[in-house]
Amino acid sequence: MHLIFMGPPGAGKGTQAQLLAALWKIPHISTGDILRACVVAKTDLGQKAQSYMDKGELVPDELLMDIVQERMNQPDATAGWILDGFPRTVPQAAFFDKLLCDVGGGGSSSGKDCDLRAVNLDVPDNILVARLLSRGRQDDNEETIRRRLQVYREQTEPLIEFYRNREQLVVVDGDRAMELVTAELQQALSGDS
């Protein structure tokens, strides 16, 4: 089971990823958590990443890929994983797809032979704004939330098409009770051959 969780801020992807990871006994890998862990552990990759983070710069794609790959090679990830927060762009996704197929031995350029599903939690913007405002975070006002959603949609729409074209996309309505979303995810992902 190799899953990528996508969805706008407030869609519930972190919650769903944690629930399913616990259920299927596979790690929920958050790129933000990985970066922080590498920095704290002072790994070579972590120190390289920290040099960018200290300057307020984004960690380059190639370095981020190395860090993700290192995490996916750990023993707890052999049975599968749920990746949250990566890839965020089509170039990252294409590179990741190639990495998985090469490592997994699928060898298919279409990506269909690679055991990967990209899950998109679909929630209307007005619901997301209400959810995020209800969290009551200081930096969350309607204007900043709508801007974050706009940036997310600009970055992610091409990613959704990328996985749809490879027949790896699973779209789930995230605008329902948490238990219903979890149940649909279980059914959609377990019933997939």
N, C-alpha and C positions, 0 to 999 in steps of 0.2 A: 504494500500500500504506500504509494508515493503521491502526496497531495500538495498542491499549492493553493493556499487560501487567499482569495482576492475579495475586495469589497471596500467601499468607502468608509471613512471614519464614522463610527457609530453603527455600522452594520451588524456588529456582533461577531466578527470573524475570530477575534482572540478568544472569546468565550466558547464558541463552537469548536475551535481547534483544540482547546484544552480539554473539553468534554470528550471529544472523539479520540484524542491521544490517550487519555486515561482508559477509555473503553477498549481500545484496540491495543493498548500497551506498546505504543510507539511514541517516540519523542515529538513534542511540539517545539519546533525550532523557530525562534523569533530572531531575525537578523540583528535587531537592536540588542537583544540579550547576548547573542554570540559576540558581537563587537565589544560590549562591556566586559564580558567574561575573558576574552582574549587580552584586553587591556589590563585587567586586574591580574591575570595569570602571567603577565609580562612575556607572552609568547613572541616569537619573531614577528609574526603577522600582526599581533596586537600592538607591538611597539611601532610598526610601520603605520598602522591605522591611526594610532594616537597622534603621530606627528601631523597628520592631516586634520584630525579633530581639534587639536590644540590651536590650529590656525583658523578654526571655524570653517574649514573646507569639507566638501563631501569626500568620503572615502572612494577612490576610483573603482570603477566596475571590476577591473582585473583583480585588484586586491580583495574586494568584497567576495568575488567568486572563489578565490583561494581560501578565504576564511570559511565560507559556506561549505566548500568541498572538504576541508579539514574536519569540520563538525560532522558532516554526513559520513565520514569514514570511521567515526567512533563506533565501538561495539554495540551500543544501544540502538544504533540506527540501521543495523543490518536487516531487521524485519520490516523496515519502512520508516516514514516520517511525515510530519505535516509541517510545511514551510510557510511561514507567515511574515510578510514584509519583503519578500524577494521572490522572483524578479519584479522590478517596478517599471521596466522599459522593454521594448521589443528587442533591442540589441542584447540586453541582459538575458532575456528569455531564449533567444536564438543560441547564445553561447551556452546557456544552462542545458538546453535541449541536446546540443551536440555533446556536452560533457556526459550527460546521463546515458545517451545512446552508446557512446564510446565505452563508458565504464560498464554499463549494463549488457554490452555485447549485442544490443538490438541491431545496430548497424543500419537502421532504416533512416533515410534522409527525410522521410515524411514525419517521423516521430511517432507513428502509430504503434510501432513495435515496442516503444519505450513504455514501461509501466508507470504512466504519469497521468494524473487528472488535475485540471485546474478548476477549482470551485469558485464561482462568483456568487456572493450573497447580494441579491438585488433588493434595494430598498429605495423608495422615492425620497427625493431631497427634502421635502417638507417634513417627513417623518424623521429623517436623520438630524435635521436642524433641531427639532423638538427634543429628540433623545440627547443630543450633545448639550443643548441648553440646560436640560434637567440635571446633567452631571454637576453643573455649578462650578466648573473650573474657572479660575480668574481670567484666563486669556481667551475664554470662549464667549464671544458675543456673536450675534447673528451675522454681522458683516464678515468677521474673520472665519466663521464656520462656513459660510457660503463660498468664500474665497478658497478655503481648503478643499471643499467639494469640487469646485471648478478645476483646480489644479489636478486633483485626483482623476477627474473624468478626462481631462486632456491627456494625462499620462497613461491612463489605463484602458481607454476605449481601444487603442490599437492592440494592446495586450490581449484583450478579450477576443478580438478578431484573430489574432495570432493562434490562440488555442482552439478557437472554433474551427478555423481552417484545417487544423491537425486532428480534428474530431476528438479533442481531449478536454473540451469544456463541459462543465456541469453547472447549470444555472439553477439556483434555489431562491425562492421567494423568502427574503429575510424579514419581511414585514408581518410576522406572526409571533405567537407565543414561542419562547425559547425551546420548549419541549417539542413543539411541532416542527420547528426548523431542524432540530437534532434528529428527530425521527425520519424526516425526509432525506436528510444527508445520509443517514445510515442506510436507508433503503436504496437511494440512488448510487451510492458508492459500493455497497456490498453486492448488489445485483448486477454490477458491471463486470463483464468478463475480461 
